[in-house]
Amino acid sequence: MATILRSTTIIYAPDSSHPTSEGSDLLFDGASFGDVLRWFAERIGPPASGPQELAGAEEETSEMGYLVERVSG
């Protein structure tokens, strides 16, 4: 998907009314990935270090977690 969209950043974040969905929804208002990442950092904290951190987390923690992956364009 990143290749098709010519993006070098992928943000994995839960949706469906989880706290991270408010930040993701900024994209519908014209915000950039940078804006969303700043929102996450200010309100949620740093991203997970990898998918295993989110997969092994308790439900309350995984709802607040997000992952950022940088890929080559």
VENGI-V351727 format. One record per helix or strand. SS is the DSSP state (a for helix, b for strand). FROM is the first residue (numbers start at 1). TO is the last residue. Records with the same first field share a line. If there is no record, write none. Layout:
# VENGI-V351727
SS->FROM-TO, FROM-TO
This chain:
# VENGI-V351727
a->2-5, 19-29, 33-43, 51-55, 59-64
b->9-13, 66-70
